[in-house]
Amino acid sequence: MHLVCLEPLTSERVSNIEDLKNAVHMLHTAVHLPEHHLMKEKELKQKLDILKQELMPLEEMKSRLDLRAERRSSSVAWQVWLCSLCKGGEHWPGLTWWVYSWDVMEPVTYFITYSTSIGIYAYYVLTKTSDYVYPDAKDRQFLHYFYKGARRQQFNVRRYNRLKDELSSVEEDLRRLRNPNQLRLPVEQIQPAAE
């Protein structure tokens, strides 16, 4: 049986042990870091290629769906506004001056205006928007037609979004891995502009 006499740990001895651990870690990092960087970069590039191959058919389908939804939302907006302007411009003056008099048409226009106000308020309540502005309404229509087309074409939006998130994560990891500070490369000096 061996009896080992341990000296009590002093703060100097603890700091020496910590320095030794730090030196061993730095040596290990200096020896194995380039290998690790190359291995990790290769792994990330392979993952990036796989993700891009999976995304390629989804991107093509999404671009077709985007184009259809954009056309449809634009045409609906134009049809609604153009139709309402044409009908209003041709219908109300004809009823006011040729068919009926203003005395008959005044309550009709009042109720039409009042029902339009109620319809716009209902839109606010249903969509929970603060303003009825054209870009918001068009974006809402675009998303409606996009998801409708995605269901019809069996386009998996969740899978597409998950793959896009993974792709951006892998690209960010590659960017951080290739950072000159990580590779211990000299940072390029900024040259002053020639005057």
C-alpha positions in Angstrom: 0.0 0.0 0.0 1.3 3.4 -1.0 0.7 6.5 1.0 1.0 9.6 -1.1 1.5 12.8 0.8 -0.2 15.6 -1.0 0.8 19.1 -0.3 -2.0 21.5 0.3 -3.1 23.4 -2.8 -2.1 27.0 -2.7 -3.2 29.7 -4.9 0.1 29.7 -6.7 -0.1 26.0 -7.4 -3.7 26.3 -8.6 -2.7 29.1 -11.0 0.2 27.0 -12.3 -2.1 24.0 -13.0 -4.5 26.3 -14.8 -1.6 27.8 -16.8 -0.5 24.2 -17.7 -4.1 23.2 -18.7 -4.3 26.4 -20.9 -0.9 25.6 -22.5 -2.0 22.0 -23.3 -5.3 23.2 -24.8 -3.5 25.8 -26.9 -1.0 23.2 -28.2 -3.8 20.8 -29.0 -5.7 23.5 -30.8 -2.7 24.6 -32.8 -2.0 21.0 -33.9 -5.6 19.9 -34.7 -7.4 23.1 -35.6 -6.6 23.2 -39.3 -7.7 19.5 -39.7 -10.9 20.2 -37.8 -11.6 23.3 -39.9 -11.1 21.4 -43.2 -13.2 18.5 -42.0 -16.0 20.8 -40.8 -15.9 22.8 -44.0 -16.1 19.7 -46.1 -19.0 18.4 -44.0 -20.8 21.8 -44.3 -20.3 22.0 -48.1 -21.7 18.5 -48.5 -24.7 19.4 -46.4 -25.1 22.7 -48.4 -25.1 20.7 -51.7 -27.7 18.3 -50.5 -29.9 21.1 -49.3 -29.6 22.9 -52.6 -30.5 19.8 -54.5 -33.6 19.3 -52.3 -34.5 22.9 -52.7 -34.1 23.2 -56.5 -37.5 21.6 -57.5 -39.2 23.3 -54.6 -37.8 26.7 -55.7 -39.1 26.1 -59.3 -42.5 25.2 -58.0 -42.5 28.2 -55.6 -41.6 30.6 -58.4 -44.5 29.3 -60.5 -46.8 29.7 -57.6 -45.5 33.2 -56.8 -46.1 34.2 -60.4 -49.6 32.9 -60.5 -50.5 34.4 -57.2 -49.0 37.8 -58.2 -51.0 37.8 -61.4 -54.2 36.8 -59.7 -53.9 39.3 -56.9 -53.1 42.1 -59.3 -55.9 41.2 -61.6 -58.5 40.9 -58.8 -57.5 44.3 -57.5 -57.8 45.9 -60.9 -61.0 44.2 -61.6 -62.6 45.3 -58.3 -61.5 48.9 -58.6 -62.1 49.2 -62.3 -65.5 47.5 -62.2 -66.7 49.6 -59.3 -65.5 52.9 -60.9 -67.2 52.0 -64.3 -70.4 50.8 -62.7 -70.6 53.8 -60.4 -69.7 56.2 -63.1 -72.3 54.9 -65.5 -75.1 53.7 -63.2 -75.6 56.4 -60.5 -75.7 59.5 -62.8 -78.1 57.7 -65.1 -80.4 56.8 -62.3 -80.1 60.3 -60.8 -80.7 62.5 -63.9 -82.7 60.3 -66.4 -84.6 57.6 -64.5 -85.3 59.1 -61.1 -84.8 62.4 -59.5 -82.4 63.4 -56.9 -85.1 63.2 -54.3 -85.4 59.5 -54.9 -81.7 58.8 -55.3 -80.5 60.7 -52.2 -81.6 58.1 -49.7 -80.3 55.3 -52.0 -76.8 56.9 -52.1 -77.0 57.4 -48.4 -77.6 53.7 -47.8 -75.0 52.7 -50.3 -72.4 54.9 -48.6 -73.5 53.6 -45.1 -73.3 50.0 -46.2 -69.8 50.6 -47.8 -68.7 52.0 -44.4 -70.0 49.0 -42.6 -68.2 46.7 -45.1 -64.9 48.5 -44.6 -65.3 48.2 -40.9 -66.0 44.5 -41.2 -62.8 44.2 -43.2 -60.9 45.9 -40.4 -62.5 43.6 -37.7 -61.9 40.4 -39.7 -58.3 41.1 -40.8 -57.3 43.1 -37.7 -55.4 45.7 -39.7 -55.1 49.3 -38.8 -55.5 50.7 -42.4 -56.9 49.6 -45.6 -54.0 50.4 -47.9 -53.4 48.9 -51.3 -50.1 47.1 -50.5 -51.5 45.3 -47.4 -54.7 44.3 -49.2 -52.7 43.1 -52.2 -50.2 41.1 -50.0 -53.2 39.5 -48.2 -54.7 38.5 -51.6 -51.3 37.2 -52.8 -50.9 35.0 -49.7 -54.5 33.7 -50.1 -53.9 32.7 -53.7 -50.4 31.4 -53.0 -51.5 29.0 -50.3 -54.6 28.0 -52.3 -52.3 27.1 -55.3 -49.8 25.4 -52.9 -52.6 23.1 -51.6 -53.7 22.4 -55.2 -50.1 21.7 -56.4 -49.3 19.8 -53.2 -46.5 22.1 -52.4 -45.3 21.6 -48.8 -44.7 25.1 -47.5 -43.5 23.9 -44.1 -40.8 21.7 -45.6 -39.7 24.4 -48.0 -39.4 26.9 -45.0 -37.5 24.3 -42.9 -35.1 23.6 -45.8 -34.5 27.4 -46.3 -33.8 27.8 -42.6 -31.3 24.9 -42.7 -29.7 26.4 -45.8 -29.2 29.8 -44.2 -27.9 28.2 -41.0 -25.3 26.1 -43.0 -24.3 29.2 -45.0 -23.9 31.2 -41.8 -21.8 28.4 -40.3 -19.6 28.3 -43.4 -19.2 32.1 -43.3 -18.2 32.0 -39.6 -15.8 29.1 -40.3 -14.1 31.0 -43.1 -13.8 34.1 -41.0 -10.1 35.2 -41.0 -10.0 35.4 -37.2 -11.1 31.7 -37.0 -8.5 30.6 -39.5 -5.9 32.8 -37.8 -5.1 34.6 -41.1 -3.9 38.2 -41.2 -6.8 40.6 -41.5 -6.6 42.7 -44.6 -5.6 46.3 -43.9 -7.9 49.0 -45.2 -6.1 51.2 -47.6 -6.8 55.0 -47.4 -8.6 56.3 -50.5 -6.4 58.1 -52.9 -7.1 61.7 -53.2 
